[in-house]
Amino acid sequence: MLRALRPSLALEALIAAFVMCCASFVLQGDVGFGWADEGLLWYASQRTHAGELAIRDFFAYDPGRYDWNSWIFSLLGDGGLRSLLIAAAAFGALGLATSWYAMGVARVAFGWRLVFGVLLAIGLGYPRHKVYEQTISLLLVCVAFLVLTSPRAGGRWFVFGVSAGLAAAFGRNHGVFFLATALLLAIYLTVVVRARPSASSMVLFPLGVVVGYLPVIVRLAVDTAFRNSFLASVQAVAQWQLPVPIPFVWRIDYTQGSPYDLAQATAIGVLCVLIPTAYLLVAAWMWRGRTRWDGLPPAALLAFAAACAGLPYLQQAFDRADFGHIAQATLPVFVLLAAVNACRFEHRLGGFAVRAGVAGAVVVILLAWLPSQPGIRFMRMEALQPGSTQPISISGSVFRVNSPQAEFLSTLDKLKRQCGLVDRQLLAMPHFPGVYAYLGLTAPFWEMYYLYARDSAFQKKHIEAIADVKVVVMAPEATFDNLERLKLRHTYGDLLDYVHSQYRKSAVLPYGAELHVRACGDGDSGTAAQGCCAIPPSVAAR
């Protein structure tokens, strides 16, 4: 029964995923615009669609997600923000559909599939620019389950390997997590249940990895510039993440914040204990059942697959443990809860306790995720402070954003039109890559998201690349985690000095941003300097 594809269940999964992801998109697909991380995703996807290559031609993650978005852009005939969100929603639907199908194979009742399908749709709604991480973690659950249902079938290990290679093309950390899960399964099958993978499996799995990762391998082989940039990005991995302490409940300051915010913080703190505990309990449960492997129900196998997939992803969740990172790396626990809930227990009391625990976990998940949903967050903002959000046209579609952000973007749009800005004539830093995508402009340099300190040689290349820049938009005090060392004067001091010497501060924008221009008519002759931009009075007055 577990070996053959079930067309009716597959169709049900596709329909359910389509309906739920469409509903989520309709409800909140037109609110918010994160010009930092989401902006980087949008800009990188636009440049990929224009024929450029991530990492080689611009700062970015691994190319896979941008290739996917570029393909969706081609289908839709548009590279706007709405198209980006459609691409993300479509990718999330893949994760929801495969999870739904796996739950069906594991004999999770339809009603519970519906409940946990809705829960997954909510989980995929935040953070929406990290739906790729969430979906790939769900796909890992499904391929691990595929292997567990027939552990000696070499073809299934080959599929696992191909999935690992494809995952690595979206993010090399995903490849590591897939390999870690494969190792956990191999150890369990070999040591615990004595159902060690066949010799062919041990060959087919690495072969599958190579096949899945082949697009990147080919690029590395034939493109020297990409290879050099890729290797440099590998060497910079240690700088990628700024650690944030895990927000356990006992670290919450209950003297500050509204009851609404404290309820969410408490739920997140509970999840930080509940999720790893659930993974470990299921692993221990499976260890206890080692002598009766053949009699284990498919729901137990799915729960174990989710635990083995979820454990490696805890590194991503807790390395920088803000809720955005926790939310992008913990969706396997949703599938685990559905599977455990479907298991039958020898003692009625034990079954009742497990189901009560699952119900409580679902409530905690909702308390953690719902306040961060874009639609709910903007509704609350407007309710607490009417006028704090307003509509704005972004790439031909109307989005509701924060009022200061709307003012910021409208000012830059007006500046672009009145100054006639074209590609490489605007510099935005440090955390505004989405500004380029919004304006439809190409950044003047490879780096457009200024996160790390760069040496003088690198900054010199940057300075040489901005010779044609007319306007600089920068927030010199912007940083992460209130760290002084991450402000521009410490990360890009030479570039900052160059801007101050060659450009004139002309206006102050929201979010502590400053508008600097290469002045027109400087000097006694009154002639316009090459590459200058006359700031409109309406902007200069700010």
N, C-alpha and C positions, 0 to 999 in steps of 0.2 A: 504493500500500500504506500510505503514511503519512497518507492523507487521510481514511480511513474509520475509524469507531469499531469496535473489535474486541470484540464481546460476550464471547467466551470468555476473552480476556485480561483484560477488565474484571472479570469474575466471579472469575477467579483472583486478581487483585490485591485485591479486596475480601475474599475468604476468607483470603488470606495475612495481610493487615493485621489482620483481626479476630482470627485465631488468635494471632498474635504479640503484639498489644497486650493481649489477654486473658491470655495466659501471663505477660507481664510484670506485669500488674496482680495476678494471683493470687499470684505469687511475692513481691511486695514492696509490694502496695497497702495493707498494714495496719501499716506501720512508719514511724515518724517523724512529726513535726508541726512545721513551721517557723512559729512564731507571728509572725514579722516579714513577709517578702515573701509567703510562702504564706498567712499569716494575713490580710494585706491583700487578697489575691485572694479568699479565702473570705468575709471580711466584706463586701467590695464586691459580691460575687456575691449574698450574702444580701440586702443592701439593694436591689440592683437587682430581685431577685425580689419584694421587698416594695413595689415601685413607685417607688423613688427613682431618681435619674439620676446616674451617675458624673460627677465634676468639678463639677457644679452643687451636689449635696447632700452630697458627701463627697469627701475627697481620694482620687484614684485616677488610673489611666492612662485612655486613651481607652475609650469604652464597649463596643466590640465584643466583647471577651472576656467581659465580665460579662453581656452580652445572651445570648451562647451558653450560658454556665453557667446562667443563669436559665431558659433554655428546657429544658435538661437537667433542672434541678430540677423543672420542671413535669411533665416526662415521668415522672420517678421518684417524684414526690410527696413529696420530701424535700430539705432544703437543708443536709444534714450534710456533714461532711468526706469521708466515703466517696463521697457523690454528687458532690462537687467533683472528686475524683480520677477518678471515672468520666467526668465531663465532659471533663477534661483528656486522659484516655486516648482517648476517642472522637475528640477533635480531632486528637490525634497520629496516630490511625489514618487520618485523611484524608490527612495528609502521606505516610504510609507507602504507602497504596494508590496515590496518584497517582505516587509515585516508582517503585513496582513496575511500574505500567502503562507509564511512560515507558521504563524499562529493557527491558521486553518489546518495545515498539515499536522500540527501538534494537538489538534482536537480541542482548541479553545472554542467554546461555544460562540455562535454568531453574535449574540448580545454582548458578550465580553469583548469580542473582536471590535465591535462598534465602539464600546467604551474606550478601549485602549487605542483604537484608531483615532478617535477624537483627541485623546490625550497626546498622541504623537503629533497630530496636526498642530496642537497648541505648542508643543515643544519645538517643533520646526519653525514656529513663528518668531522665535527669539534665540540668539541674535540672527537676524535674517541674512546678513552677509556671511555668516558662518554655517549656512545650511549644508555646505559641502562637507564640512567636518562631521556634522550630525548624520548626514545620509551615509557617508562612508562607514561610520561606526555601526550603523544599522545593517549595512551590507555585510560587514564582518560577522555580525551575529548570524546572519542567514547562511553564509558559506561555511561557518563553523558548524552550524546545525546540519547542513548538507553532508559534511564529512562524518559527523557523529552518527548519522543514521545508517551509514555503511562505511565504516572506517578503513576497510581493506580495499575499497574500490579506487583504483589508481586514477580513474577519470575525475573523480570528485576532488582529489588532491590537486590535479592539474587545474581544475576550475578555481580552486583556492589560490593556487599560485598565480594564475592570470589576474585574479582579483587583487592580489597583493601588489603586482606590478602596476596595474591601472591605478590603484590607490596611491602608490608612490609618485605617480605622474601628477597627481593633484597636490601632494604634499609628502615630502620624503619621510616625515614623522609617521604618516599613516602606513607607509611601507614597513617601518620598524614595528608598529603596533600589530600589523598583520603577521609578521614573522614571529613576534612574541606569542601571539595567540596560537599559531601553528605549533610552536614549541611546547606550549602548555598542553595542547591536545595530544601531541605525540608522547609526551611524558606520561600523561594520564593513561592513555591507551596501552602503552608499553608496560608501565610499572604497576598500575593499579588493577586494570581489568584483563591484562594479558591478551589484548587484542591489537597487538602491534601492527602499524601500517605495513603493507607489503613492500617488497623491494622495488616494484615498479612505482609505487607511490613516492618513494624517496628520490626517484629520478624525475618523475613527472611534476612534482611540486616545484623544484627549482627551475625546471624547463618552463613551466607556466609563468613564473616570476619574470623570466627573461622575455617571454612573449608579451606579457602585459606591459612591461616597461620599454618595449622595443621602440616606440616613438621617441622617447627621450634618449635611448642608447644611440639611435641613428643620428639624432641631432648632435650628440656629444662627439660622435665619430667624424662627422663631415663638416661641422661648423666650429672652427677654432675659437672664434670670438665667444660663442655660446659656452664652449667648454671652459675657457678661462674664467668667464663670469660665474659659471656654475661652481667651479672649484673654489673661487673666492667666496661665494655665498656659503659653501659648506664650512670654510674656515671661520666664517663670521657667526656660526650658529650659536656660539656661547653668548653673543651679545643680544640675541633675538628677544629674550624674555626677561622682564623685570619681575622678580619674585614678589608676591603679595601673600601675607599670612592667610592660612585657611580660616574662614570666618565661623569658627565654632560658636555655639550658643554662648559659652562662657566668656567670649571675647566681645560680646555686644554691650554697648553702653546704653542701658535702658533709661538713662536720664535725659537723653537727647532723641529727637525725632518724634514724628507723629505716630499714633497707634497703628495707622495703615502701614507706614514704612517699617515699624518695629515688627509687625506681624510677618511681613515678607522676610526681613532679616532673620527672624527666628526660624522660619520655615527653611531658609537656606542653610542656617546653622545645623538644623536637624538633619537635612539631607547630606551634609558633609560627614555625618556619622552613619546615617542609614544606608547610603549607597555602598560604601566599601563593606559594611557589615553584611548586607544582603548578598554581595558577591561571595564573600568568604563563607557564609552559612550554606549557600547552595553548593559550593565546592566541597565543604565538609560533608554535606548530605550525600553527594555523589560518591565520595570516598567510602562512606558507610555502606552504600549500595553496590560496592565493587564485586561482591560474590554473586550477584544476580543481575548482571549486565543485560542478558538477553530479555529479562522481564521488565526492564525499565520502560515506562511509558514515554511516548514522544514528547509530552509536555516537560518531563524531567530533562530530556536531552536538550530541549530548547532553552530551558532555564540555565543549564550548565553552559551551553554555547554562549548565552548572554553574559554569564559571569566571566568566562574566559576571554570574551571580547572586551568586556567593560574594564577588567583589571588593568591592562596596559594603558587604557585611555585615562586612568586616574592621574597619570603623570601630567597629561595636558590639562586636566581639570584643576589640579592642585599646585602646579608649578607657579602659575600666576592666578591665585584663587579669588579673583573677582567673579561675580555671578556670570558675566559674559563668557568666561572661560569654563566655568563649571557647567553652564547650560549647553555649551557646544560639545561637551565630551562625555555626557552621562546619559544619553538617551537609551543605551542598551538596558539600563535598569527598568525602563518602561516595559520592554519585551519580557524581561525576567519576571516582573510582577504578574503579567498576563499569564505566563507559563506556569508559575507557581500556583496561581489561583485556579488553574485548570487541573492540577494534580489531585489525585485521590489519596486520602490518608487512612491508615488502618484504624485510627481512633477518631471518633467523631469530635471529641474535644480538641484534639490537635488540629483537625481540619478547620474547626471554627476559629481557633486562635490564629491560624495562618491567614484565613480570609479576612478576619478583623484587622490583622496587621497590614494586609494589602490595601484594604479600604482606607486605613489611616494614612498609608503612604501616598495614596492617590490624592487625598485631601492636602497633604503637605506639599506635594508637587504642584497642585493648582495654586496654593497660596504663594509659592515661590515664583511660578512662571507668569500667572495672569497679570500681576501689576507691571511686568516688563513688556507685555505685548504692546506694540506701537499704537494700536487703536485705543486701547484702554488708557495708556499713558497720556495720550493727547486729549482724550475726553476729560481726564482728571485735571490736567493742566488748565483747560479752558473753564472747567467748573470752579476751580479754586481761584483763578484769575482771568476773568473774561477779557478777551483781546490779547492774551499772551501767545496765541497762535494765529496765523493768517494764511490764506491761500497764495500760492505763487506758481507761475508757469515754469516748469522744468522740462526742457526738451519737448515742448509741445503738449505736455499733460499737466493738469493742475494737481499740485500737492499741497498739503497743509504742513507748515513748518513753524518753528519758533519765530516770533515776531522779530527779534534781533537778527536772526539768521536771514529772514526774508529781506530785511533792510540791507544787510551785508551783500547778499547776492544781487539784489536789484541795483545797488550802487555799482558793483563791478560790471553788471550787464550794460548799464548806461555808459560807464567808462569805456568799455570795449567798443561800443558803437560810435561814441563821440570822438574817441582817439584813433579809431580805425585799427585796433589791435589785431594782429594776425599771429600765426604760430610763432612761438619762441620769443614773443615780445612782452610776455607777462611772467613774472616770477612770484610764486606764492609759497610761503613757508612760515612755520615748519610743518604744520599738520593739516594742510588744505589741498591734498591731491584731487579731491572731488571738484574743486573750483575749475580746474582745467577741463574736466569732463562736462561740467555745467555750461561753460562758455564755448565748448567745442574747440579748444585750443590745445596745441602740443606744448608740453613743458620744454624749457630751453635746455635742460640737462637730464642725464640719466636718473639722478636722484630727484624725487619730488615729494618725498615723505621723510623729513629730517628727524631721525630717531636716535642716531648714534654719533659719537664724536669721530670726526674725520681728521686725518693728518694734513699738514700744509700742502703736500704734493697733490692730494685729492682735491683740496679746496682750490688750488691753483687751476686745475682743470675746469672746475665749476666756474670760476671767475672768467676764464677765457671763453666759456660757452655762453655767457650772458651778455656778450658785446652788443647785441641788438635789442636787449630788453629795455622797454620804455617805462614800464610800471612795475614796482615791487610792492606786494602786499605781504606784510609780515607781522607776526605777534611775538616780539622779542622776549616776553616774559612767559610764554606758553611752555609747559613742561608736562611730565607725567609724574604722578605720585608726589607732587610738590618737591621734586628733586632739583636742587639748584644746578647740579652738574649736567642736567639735560636741557638747559636753556641755550639758546642760540649762541650767546657769547662764549659758552664753553665748548659747544659741539662744532660750531662753524664760526669761530672768532674772526678768521681772516676774511671770510665772505661778508660777515656783518660789517667789518671795518670798511670793506670796499663799497658796500651799499651806502653807508653813511658819508663816504667821501665823494661818491659820484651821483648820488640822488638826493633830492630835497624832500623832507617830510612835508606833506601837503594836507593831510586830513587824518582824522582818527575814526576808525570804524568800530562796530561792536566787537566784543570778545577780546579787547585789548589789542586789536590789529591796527597797524599804521599803514598809511598809503604814502609811498615814496615814488617820486617821479624824476626822470631825467629832465631837467628844466629846459624850457624853451626861452629863447631870447636872452640868455645869460651873456653878460659882457656889454661893453659900450656900444657895439654895433647894432644891437637889438635884433640880430638875425637868429633864427631858430637853430639850436644845436642839432646835430645829426642824431636821429633816434629819439627825439624829444616827444613830449606829449603835453598838450595844453589841457590842464585840468578844468573841467566845466565848473562854473561858479557854484552850481548847486551841490557839487561834490566837495569842492574846496571849503565851503562854508561849514562843513561838518566838524 
